[in-house]
Amino acid sequence: MKTADIDSKLIDSYISLLKNMSAQNKLELISKLTDTVKTEIEKDNTDFYNAFGGWDEKQSAEELIDIIKGSRTYNRTIEEF
């Protein structure tokens, strides 16, 4: 059975359950479903933009370079043979 067939049957079964609901309950359900879709879309957009590793600071490039260089530590030890 194809995924589209399963999805179609699932949607049809939900519709048959929702037929007897009041209009107010249907509107509330629509509102909640809309909210879940919006959060999924926002999460997808956030994940997409975070994948590029962009820097989200308001500092200049020179300030960022100074901060990075200042945070470097050298703890190099020379081992004897």
Secondary structure, 3 states (H helix, E strand, C coil): CCHHHHHHHHHHHHHHHHCCCCHHHHHHHHHHHHHHHHHHHHHHHHHHHHCCCCCCCCCCHHHHHHHHHHHCCCCCCCCCC
